[in-house]
Amino acid sequence: MPDLTILSWITAEVDQALDRVRTQLAAGAVASCPEHLHQVSGALNMVGMSGATRFCEALEKSLTRADASGTAIIDRAVVDLKQYVDDVASGQPDAAVRLYPAYRDL
């Protein structure tokens, strides 16, 4: 179970980092994306969201082999992760299985 107190403190930073990833993907500047995702992964790990942490790690790995068509899938996965973190922060259960469809597409 995630530490919701800490999660409430870091949600804005996680959202900003994920927004930066989306901006960089849209600009074709994929090289800086892993750094931002690594920060998100560390934050999610810190609050105990192990499923979301693994999902974020999979996103990082996907960037190393993504071509132009793959960045759309990664962008969609980033949106899903952001929504998931926001949902958990607002009190919904931490059920990372919700991320599975995006994980499968990666």
DRENRO-657694 format. One record per residue: z, y, x negated of N, C-alpha, C in turn. Coordinates in steps of 0.1 Angstrom, whole numbers, plus 5000, padded with zeros to 4 digits. Layout:
<recs>
ZYXZYXZYX
...
</recs>
This chain:
<recs>
500049884992500050005000500050124991
499150224994499050344986500250434988
500550504977501650614978500950734985
501250744998500650855006501050995001
502251004996502651144991501851184980
501651094970500851134958499351144963
498951064972497551064977497251204983
498251254991498051384997497951494987
498551474975498451574965497051574958
496551454956495251444948493951434956
494051424970492851414978491851524975
492351644975491451764972490651744959
491451704949490751684936489751574936
490151464943489251344944487951394951
488151464962486951514970486051604961
486751694954485951784945485151704934
485751604928485051524918483951444925
484151394937483051324943481951414948
482251534951481251634954480451674942
481151674930480351704918479451594915
479851464917478951354915477751364924
477951404936476751414946475851524941
476451634936475651754932474851714919
475451634910474751594898473651494901
473951404911472951304915471651384921
471951474929470851554935470051624925
470651674914470051744904469351654893
469551524895469051434885469751424872
470951484872471851484860472851374861
472351254860473151134862474151114851
473851164839474651144827476151184828
476351294836477751334838478551274849
477851194857478551134869479551034865
479350944855480450844852481750914848
481751024842483051094838483751124851
483051184860483751224873484251104881
483450994881483850874888485050814881
485050814868486150764860487450834864
487450964865488551044869489051004883
488150984892488450934906489050794905
488450714898489050574896490450574892
490750654882492150674876493050724887
492650824894493550874905493750774916
492750704920492950594930493850484925
493750454913494550344907496050394906
496250524903497550574902498350574916
497550584927498250584940498250444946
497750344939497750204944496650164953
495550234953494450194961493450104953
493849984951493149894942491749864946
491549844959490149814964489249934962
489750054965488950174963488650194948
489650154940489550174925488350084920
488349954925487349864921485949914926
485949964938484650014943484150134935
485050224931484650334922484150284908
484750174903484350114891482950064892
482649994904481349944906480350054907
480750174913479850284913479450334899
480450334890480250374876479250284870
479350154872478450054866477050074871
476950104884475650114891474850234885
475550334880474850444875474150414862
474650314855473950274842472650214844
472450154856471150084858470350144870
470750264875470050324886468750384883
467750364891466550444890466550544901
465450614903465350714913465650664927
465250554931465550494944466950454945
467550414934468950374935469950484936
469550604932470550714934470850744948
469950724957470250744972471250654976
471250524972472250424975473650464969
473650514957474850554951475450684958
474550774962474950894969475650854982
475050764989475650715002476950644999
477150574989478350504985479450604982
479050714975480050824972480550884985
479650914994480050965007480950875014
480650745014481550645020482950645014
482950655000484250654993485050774997
484450884997485151015000485751005014
484950955024485450945037486550845038
486450735031487550635031488850695025
488750765014489950825008490550925018
489751015024490251105034490951045046
490350935050490850855061492250795058
492350735046493650685042494650795041
494250905035495151015033495651075047
494851055057495251105070495951005078
496250885072497150785079496450655083
495150645081494550525085494850415075
494750285079495150185069494250175057
494850135046494050115033493449975034
492349965041491549835042490249855036
490249825023488949855015487849765019
488049675027486849595033485949685040
486349795044485449895051484349945041
484649935028483649975018482649875014
482849755020482049635016480549655018
480149715029478649735031478049815020
478749925016478150005005478249934992
479349854990479449774978478349674976
478049614987476949514987475649574984
475349694988474149764985474049804971
475149834964475149874950474649754942
</recs>
